[in-house]
Amino acid sequence: MPELNLHQVQASHQAHTVVNRIDLRLREGEIGCLLGPSGCGKTTLLRTIAGLHAPSGGEIRIGETLMASDRVNVPTEKRKIGMVFQDYALFPHMTVYDNIAFGLDKFPAALKRERIQQLLELIGLPQVGDRYPHQLSGGQQQRIALARALAPRPTMLLMDEPFSGLDVELRESLAREVRGILKSEGISALMVTHNQNEAFAMADSVGVLKDGRLLQWDTPYNLYHQPLHPFIADFIGQGSLISGRVCDCRAVHTELGLLKTHLPFGTESGEEVSVLVRPDDIIHDDSSDWKLEVVNRAFRGSHFLFTLKLPSGEKVMCMSQSHHDHPVGSKIGIKLEMDHAVVFPKALSGE
Ligand SMILES: Nc1ncnc2c1ncn2[C@@H]1O[C@H](COP(=O)(O)OP(=O)(O)OP(=O)(O)O)[C@@H](O)[C@H]1O
């Protein structure tokens, strides 16, 4: 029984559809992330699940309860959802203890004290109950906001860009920490972010949205290695698309040679396709006779990322150790280390 089940969910702003027929299942205890560029509909979808925005179509179930459909719209406070939103700041005039106690007024006093102390320990801040929010760092405040949302034991947690106000270095480590906290509480959660590292640090499953459509809902590993759409190939990690022609049912001919592949359903021999090449598929090797021209380079500290030109003019990227300091215009040796090429029909690449 999935904790959250969306069936063909649609949402609009002023007759403009911004969430388009989304199907999604989040299992009990699973952590999911919605990832996508600005304006793709992430927040609208999250607000629709929370009951803060009425869907214009489809059905939303949490556990076995139908929360929204064309006949039903359960109000937010009855959905038993915890929320940590970007603008969901702590009450500045209340202590940390009172902030967490906010949603616990129906709890008997002793149970309330016990739950708050348990949560403060869970988030690694057992001593801060008497402090006010302004006496805490941004990361600590966000952990308190999480504790406040978890306090009444909601059925699931929704988070909208919860770390966006924090330093880049802190965001990823806090995402990992929050994952640990959610797992130890055994709570299902759905988080919205446009930061891939945060999504990967946090989630069991990640959904990539584009123009209101969910293109793929999958593990981070599969999104990187088996993207279903060129947009995902581009959005997740780095890479380039080069031209290829299908040779037989298991291979594609490209300028980099004949590459083994699992072809998309319906692809025919002789068909022109786009082939994804990741920087780690092309290894720089000074001893190789296969040379390509460097047309761009980016120093990343631990490595160089070279952009190389193929004879046709198409470009691929190549990762190399940081002491291989080759200038733009020079030719460097390469070898290919690609297990299975990811291939897209040409028509999809233009979308
Ligand atoms: N209250 C509103 N009224 C009208 N249009 C809206 C409203 N809120 C959002 N939109 C539009 O709906 C689309 C989706 O917005 P949404 O905030 O869901 O995207 P998002 O993916 O969360 O973006 P971001 O990452 O920038 O927060 C955008 O085109 C946005 O302009």
The ligand as an SDF file (V2000), in Angstrom:
LIG
                    3D

 31 33  0  0  0  0  0  0  0  0999 V2000
   -0.2960   32.1430   -7.7150 N   0  0  0  0  0  0  0  0  0  0  0  0
   -0.0220   32.0010   -9.0090 C   0  0  0  0  0  0  0  0  0  0  0  0
   -0.7430   32.6410   -9.9550 N   0  0  0  0  0  0  0  0  0  0  0  0
   -0.4810   32.4850  -11.2650 C   0  0  0  0  0  0  0  0  0  0  0  0
    0.5250   31.7270  -11.7470 N   0  0  0  0  0  0  0  0  0  0  0  0
    1.2920   31.0780  -10.8610 C   0  0  0  0  0  0  0  0  0  0  0  0
    1.0710   31.1830   -9.4450 C   0  0  0  0  0  0  0  0  0  0  0  0
    2.0000   30.4190   -8.8030 N   0  0  0  0  0  0  0  0  0  0  0  0
    2.7580   29.8720   -9.7750 C   0  0  0  0  0  0  0  0  0  0  0  0
    2.3550   30.2540  -11.0040 N   0  0  0  0  0  0  0  0  0  0  0  0
    2.9490   29.8300  -12.3020 C   0  0  0  0  0  0  0  0  0  0  0  0
    2.8540   28.4310  -12.3850 O   0  0  0  0  0  0  0  0  0  0  0  0
    4.0380   27.8690  -12.9510 C   0  0  0  0  0  0  0  0  0  0  0  0
    4.6180   26.8500  -11.9730 C   0  0  0  0  0  0  0  0  0  0  0  0
    5.0560   27.5400  -10.7870 O   0  0  0  0  0  0  0  0  0  0  0  0
    5.6650   26.7790   -9.5360 P   0  0  0  0  0  0  0  0  0  0  0  0
    5.8910   27.7790   -8.4610 O   0  0  0  0  0  0  0  0  0  0  0  0
    4.8220   25.6090   -9.2230 O   0  0  0  0  0  0  0  0  0  0  0  0
    7.0620   26.2820  -10.1500 O   0  0  0  0  0  0  0  0  0  0  0  0
    8.3680   25.7560   -9.4130 P   0  0  0  0  0  0  0  0  0  0  0  0
    8.8550   24.6130  -10.2420 O   0  0  0  0  0  0  0  0  0  0  0  0
    8.1030   25.4760   -7.9780 O   0  0  0  0  0  0  0  0  0  0  0  0
    9.3500   27.0020   -9.5700 O   0  0  0  0  0  0  0  0  0  0  0  0
   10.5490   27.5170   -8.5920 P   0  0  0  0  0  0  0  0  0  0  0  0
   11.6260   26.4740   -8.6350 O   0  0  0  0  0  0  0  0  0  0  0  0
   10.9630   28.7940   -9.2600 O   0  0  0  0  0  0  0  0  0  0  0  0
    9.9540   27.7090   -7.2310 O   0  0  0  0  0  0  0  0  0  0  0  0
    4.9540   29.0400  -13.2450 C   0  0  0  0  0  0  0  0  0  0  0  0
    4.8090   29.3410  -14.6080 O   0  0  0  0  0  0  0  0  0  0  0  0
    4.4300   30.1560  -12.3780 C   0  0  0  0  0  0  0  0  0  0  0  0
    4.6450   31.4010  -12.9910 O   0  0  0  0  0  0  0  0  0  0  0  0
  1  2  1  0
  2  3  1  0
  2  7  2  0
  3  4  2  0
  4  5  1  0
  5  6  2  0
  6  7  1  0
  6 10  1  0
  7  8  1  0
  8  9  2  0
  9 10  1  0
 10 11  1  0
 11 12  1  0
 11 30  1  0
 12 13  1  0
 13 14  1  0
 13 28  1  0
 14 15  1  0
 15 16  1  0
 16 17  2  0
 16 18  1  0
 16 19  1  0
 19 20  1  0
 20 21  2  0
 20 22  1  0
 20 23  1  0
 23 24  1  0
 24 25  2  0
 24 26  1  0
 24 27  1  0
 28 29  1  0
 28 30  1  0
 30 31  1  0
M  END
$$$$
